[in-house]
Amino acid sequence: MKVTVCELSNTPAVLEEEWQALVAHARSEKSDLVLLPEMPFYPWIAQTRQVDAAIWQAAVEAHDRWVSRFADLAPAAVAGSRPVIRQGRRFNEGFVWSPDAGCRGKHTKYYLPDEPGFWEASWYERGEREFIPFQIGESTAGFLICSELWFGEHARAYARQGLHLLLCPRATPGGLSTDKWIAGGRTAAVMSGAFCLSSNRGHDTTGALPWGGSGWIIEPEEGRVLGMTSPEQPFLTIEIDLGVAENAKHTYPRYIPE
């Protein structure tokens, strides 16, 4: 299975150009799955604590417009997260799009930070505390959206459910924080016995937040980083063997009973 991770700009004008390049890359690499960053199609909302329902609505509409363009990436499936309104309530929803089934919500972000630059709990509600695997082609996948990566009990539970792909769309800053997030991704890959995939908002020092980029693909047996994105290489595609994730479930530390 060929999987693609990326880093995309927080600036809408730049994003359009990057999208065309991502489409060209995914087609050239014949990708089966493209993972997008966390809520990538609107400037980061939660950088201010002042909640504005009109801004949230604008972000929802922007993501809806971009979903209609996912066919550009077909036949690849597309995964990521997006802002949604469900029965009048705001959520950050992990989704999977496919040419046959369209866009389907699979998980709503449960663990929400609330601090300068990341006032997420102020802007939207916790989803259900449900981390349920789903199918993407022949693979079994599950979400840990950004901060959820730090709650390892769910990675361990995913291991017991035969996960192949751990999907971690992010919106995280750069600097020393990047090393911390990579360490979290490596640990989650080992705990889940699954390939950990992560995409992030791209390296950008012009805005209020210095986004960190550094999307990754990490293997499940020893937590080795197979590759990372960078400003020079914002898209990364690697062919992975799902059997490696299946075999990892029978080796240390995954085989140890609860």
RODO-2510 file (C-alpha; in nm, 4 decimals, decimal comma):
residues 258
     n   res          X          Y          Z
     1     m     0,0000     0,0000     0,0000
     2     k     0,1366     0,3428    -0,0940
     3     v     0,0700     0,6160     0,1655
     4     t     0,1322     0,9896     0,1346
     5     v     0,1827     1,2494     0,4090
     6     c     0,2322     1,6209     0,3596
     7     e     0,2738     1,9663     0,5035
     8     l     0,0422     2,2391     0,3734
     9     s     0,0488     2,6151     0,4205
    10     n    -0,1789     2,8033     0,6604
    11     t    -0,2124     3,0754     0,3937
    12     p    -0,5053     3,0194     0,1511
    13     a    -0,3309     3,1806    -0,1474
    14     v    -0,0279     2,9539    -0,1072
    15     l    -0,2465     2,6513    -0,0372
    16     e    -0,3969     2,6609    -0,3867
    17     e    -0,0545     2,6275    -0,5480
    18     e     0,0501     2,3573    -0,3036
    19     w    -0,2664     2,1585    -0,3749
    20     q    -0,1807     2,1359    -0,7423
    21     a     0,1660     2,0127    -0,6517
    22     l     0,0223     1,7558    -0,4073
    23     v    -0,2149     1,6255    -0,6735
    24     a     0,0725     1,5896    -0,9203
    25     h     0,2830     1,4102    -0,6587
    26     a     0,0078     1,1661    -0,5546
    27     r    -0,0720     1,0807    -0,9148
    28     s     0,2922     1,0329    -1,0025
    29     e     0,3500     0,8080    -0,7002
    30     k     0,0182     0,6227    -0,7517
    31     s    -0,0713     0,6775    -0,3885
    32     d    -0,3479     0,4700    -0,2269
    33     l    -0,3998     0,7080     0,0674
    34     v    -0,3263     1,0774     0,1184
    35     l    -0,3336     1,2069     0,4771
    36     l    -0,3996     1,5812     0,5180
    37     p    -0,3221     1,7982     0,8247
    38     e    -0,5695     1,8965     1,0962
    39     m    -0,8430     2,1295     0,9620
    40     p    -0,6118     2,2442     0,6790
    41     f    -0,8387     2,4477     0,4515
    42     y    -0,8878     2,7609     0,6616
    43     p    -0,6434     2,9750     0,8632
    44     w    -0,6034     2,8282     1,2134
    45     i    -0,9104     2,9366     1,4107
    46     a    -0,8046     2,8536     1,7644
    47     q    -0,5132     3,0969     1,7811
    48     t    -0,7488     3,3449     1,9511
    49     r    -0,9742     3,2820     2,2501
    50     q    -1,2468     3,5069     2,1080
    51     v    -1,5013     3,2636     1,9674
    52     d    -1,6959     3,3767     1,6609
    53     a    -1,9695     3,1508     1,5238
    54     a    -1,9455     3,3228     1,1843
    55     i    -1,5772     3,2332     1,1549
    56     w    -1,6487     2,8715     1,2415
    57     q    -1,9219     2,8646     0,9774
    58     a    -1,6821     3,0124     0,7221
    59     a    -1,4280     2,7415     0,8052
    60     v    -1,6919     2,4699     0,7669
    61     e    -1,7910     2,6074     0,4263
    62     a    -1,4281     2,6331     0,3144
    63     h    -1,3679     2,2682     0,4010
    64     d    -1,6882     2,1661     0,2234
    65     r    -1,5638     2,3370    -0,0922
    66     w    -1,2294     2,1581    -0,0728
    67     v    -1,3919     1,8198    -0,0135
    68     s    -1,5501     1,8604    -0,3555
    69     r    -1,1959     1,8716    -0,4971
    70     f    -1,0762     1,5470    -0,3413
    71     a    -1,1624     1,3739    -0,6685
    72     d    -0,8422     1,5392    -0,7973
    73     l    -0,6552     1,2798    -0,5895
    74     a    -0,8596     0,9776    -0,7028
    75     p    -0,8212     0,6859    -0,7014
    76     a    -0,6437     0,7555    -0,3702
    77     a    -0,8470     0,7746    -0,0507
    78     v    -0,8105     1,0973     0,1474
    79     a    -0,8091     1,1325     0,5273
    80     g    -0,7750     1,4262     0,7653
    81     s    -0,9870     1,6359     0,9981
    82     r    -1,2322     1,9187     0,9377
    83     p    -1,4602     2,1546     1,1363
    84     v    -1,8239     2,0471     1,1356
    85     i    -2,1557     2,1442     1,2923
    86     r    -2,3679     1,8532     1,4106
    87     q    -2,7122     1,9327     1,5552
    88     g    -2,5962     2,2840     1,6359
    89     r    -2,2738     2,1688     1,8044
    90     r    -1,9192     2,2323     1,6784
    91     f    -1,6692     1,9459     1,6455
    92     n    -1,3323     1,8639     1,4907
    93     e    -1,4115     1,5540     1,2863
    94     g    -1,1713     1,2958     1,1493
    95     f    -1,2902     1,1891     0,8051
    96     v    -1,2114     0,9516     0,5217
    97     w    -1,3027     1,0259     0,1607
    98     s    -1,3094     0,7692    -0,1175
    99     p    -1,4281     0,7934    -0,4788
   100     d    -1,7031     0,5401    -0,4130
   101     a    -1,8342     0,6411    -0,0692
   102     g    -1,7577     1,0137    -0,0592
   103     c    -1,6659     1,1861     0,2685
   104     r    -1,7485     0,9966     0,5883
   105     g    -1,6930     1,1121     0,9466
   106     k    -1,5071     0,8493     1,1507
   107     h    -1,4091     1,0171     1,4780
   108     t    -1,4611     1,3448     1,6642
   109     k    -1,1631     1,4845     1,8534
   110     y    -1,1973     1,4218     2,2259
   111     y    -0,8819     1,5580     2,3916
   112     l    -0,8802     1,9367     2,3454
   113     p    -0,6067     2,1768     2,4581
   114     d    -0,7008     2,5265     2,5763
   115     e    -0,4007     2,7584     2,5915
   116     p    -0,2489     3,0488     2,3955
   117     g    -0,2550     2,9704     2,0248
   118     f    -0,4598     2,6561     2,0754
   119     w    -0,7921     2,7571     2,2355
   120     e    -0,9622     2,4481     2,1002
   121     a    -1,1820     2,3652     2,3995
   122     s    -1,3130     2,7230     2,3796
   123     w    -1,3994     2,6943     2,0106
   124     y    -1,5577     2,3517     1,9869
   125     e    -1,6857     2,0608     2,1932
   126     r    -1,5369     1,7295     2,2857
   127     g    -1,6529     1,4438     2,0691
   128     e    -1,7375     1,1005     2,1968
   129     r    -1,4576     0,9141     2,3738
   130     e    -1,4678     0,6506     2,1017
   131     f    -1,1633     0,5312     1,9107
   132     i    -1,3069     0,2803     1,6651
   133     p    -1,1105     0,1313     1,3728
   134     f    -1,2433     0,1495     1,0167
   135     q    -1,1421     0,0181     0,6773
   136     i    -0,9468     0,1986     0,4070
   137     g    -0,9182    -0,0500     0,1247
   138     e    -0,7487    -0,3591     0,2651
   139     s    -0,6127    -0,1734     0,5699
   140     t    -0,7612    -0,1194     0,9154
   141     a    -0,7085     0,2397     1,0292
   142     g    -0,7839     0,4600     1,3285
   143     f    -0,7484     0,8261     1,4263
   144     l    -0,5504     0,9992     1,6977
   145     i    -0,5969     1,3662     1,6068
   146     c    -0,3063     1,5849     1,7208
   147     s    -0,3214     1,6063     2,1057
   148     e    -0,4864     1,2644     2,1190
   149     l    -0,1447     1,1204     2,0332
   150     w    -0,0438     1,1713     2,3980
   151     f    -0,3097     0,9394     2,5378
   152     g    -0,1359     0,6097     2,4813
   153     e    -0,4105     0,3863     2,6153
   154     h    -0,5898     0,4325     2,2845
   155     a    -0,2838     0,3299     2,0810
   156     r    -0,2641     0,0154     2,2945
   157     a    -0,6355    -0,0524     2,2424
   158     y    -0,5913    -0,0095     1,8676
   159     a    -0,3219    -0,2803     1,8774
   160     r    -0,5749    -0,5255     2,0187
   161     q    -0,8072    -0,4405     1,7293
   162     g    -0,5568    -0,5247     1,4575
   163     l    -0,4752    -0,1719     1,3386
   164     h    -0,2509    -0,1260     1,0325
   165     l    -0,2545     0,2562     1,0062
   166     l    -0,2579     0,5105     1,2894
   167     l    -0,3653     0,8450     1,1367
   168     c    -0,2483     1,1586     1,3186
   169     p    -0,3402     1,4843     1,1417
   170     r    -0,1748     1,7706     1,3317
   171     a    -0,1553     2,1461     1,3727
   172     t     0,1616     2,1819     1,5782
   173     p     0,4350     2,4470     1,6075
   174     g     0,7991     2,4118     1,5164
   175     g     1,1144     2,4556     1,7201
   176     l     1,1904     2,2189     2,0064
   177     s     0,8277     2,1057     1,9988
   178     t     0,8945     1,9133     1,6778
   179     d     1,1268     1,6637     1,8493
   180     k     0,8645     1,6041     2,1183
   181     w     0,5964     1,5288     1,8596
   182     i     0,8213     1,2913     1,6665
   183     a     0,8948     1,1066     1,9918
   184     g     0,5200     1,0806     2,0516
   185     g     0,4647     0,9436     1,7024
   186     r     0,7371     0,6822     1,7451
   187     t     0,5949     0,5700     2,0783
   188     a     0,2402     0,5495     1,9392
   189     a     0,3608     0,3408     1,6452
   190     v     0,5276     0,0926     1,8817
   191     m     0,2316     0,0799     2,1206
   192     s    -0,0247     0,0302     1,8445
   193     g     0,1896    -0,1974     1,6306
   194     a     0,0723     0,0155     1,3373
   195     f     0,2342     0,2447     1,0836
   196     c     0,1961     0,5958     1,2271
   197     l     0,1206     0,8586     0,9600
   198     s     0,1100     1,2300     1,0356
   199     s     0,0640     1,5467     0,8276
   200     n     0,0956     1,9008     0,9615
   201     r     0,0624     2,2650     0,8656
   202     g     0,3800     2,3620     0,6832
   203     h     0,6828     2,5535     0,8018
   204     d     0,5592     2,9146     0,8146
   205     t     0,7152     3,1906     1,0230
   206     t     0,5103     3,4781     0,8788
   207     g     0,1983     3,4313     1,0913
   208     a     0,1215     3,4438     1,4616
   209     l     0,2188     3,0772     1,5027
   210     p     0,5408     2,9219     1,3631
   211     w     0,4008     2,5983     1,2202
   212     g     0,6328     2,3006     1,2366
   213     g     0,5639     2,0934     0,9264
   214     s     0,7525     1,7640     0,9646
   215     g     0,4927     1,5133     0,8506
   216     w     0,6113     1,1580     0,9088
   217     i     0,5747     0,7897     0,8308
   218     i     0,6919     0,5641     1,1171
   219     e     0,7114     0,1844     1,1091
   220     p     0,5465    -0,0247     1,3841
   221     e     0,8080    -0,2742     1,4984
   222     e     1,0837    -0,0506     1,6382
   223     g     0,9351     0,2937     1,5829
   224     r     1,1838     0,3875     1,3108
   225     v     1,1096     0,7041     1,1163
   226     l     1,0909     0,5933     0,7542
   227     g     1,0687     0,9478     0,6215
   228     m     0,9662     1,3042     0,6992
   229     t     0,8445     1,6043     0,5043
   230     s     1,0319     1,9333     0,4929
   231     p     1,0006     2,2732     0,3218
   232     e     1,2140     2,1299     0,0399
   233     q     1,0104     1,8056     0,0248
   234     p     0,6576     1,8883     0,1466
   235     f     0,5107     1,5592     0,0209
   236     l     0,6290     1,2093     0,1049
   237     t     0,5064     0,8766    -0,0326
   238     i     0,6286     0,5374     0,0857
   239     e     0,5092     0,1902    -0,0038
   240     i     0,4392    -0,0021     0,3159
   241     d     0,3712    -0,3697     0,3817
   242     l     0,0568    -0,4149     0,5941
   243     g     0,1904    -0,7561     0,6946
   244     v     0,4610    -0,5797     0,8986
   245     a     0,1894    -0,4279     1,1187
   246     e     0,0171    -0,7660     1,1521
   247     n     0,3414    -0,9353     1,2565
   248     a     0,4240    -0,6564     1,5018
   249     k     0,1200    -0,7473     1,7125
   250     h     0,2929    -1,0758     1,8067
   251     t     0,6218    -0,9213     1,9210
   252     y     0,7383    -0,7191     2,2224
   253     p     0,5744    -0,5219     2,3777
   254     r     0,2442    -0,5757     2,1926
   255     y     0,1972    -0,9417     2,2888
   256     i     0,2033    -0,8735     2,6657
   257     p    -0,1481    -0,9227     2,8132
   258     e    -0,3297    -0,6364     2,9805
***
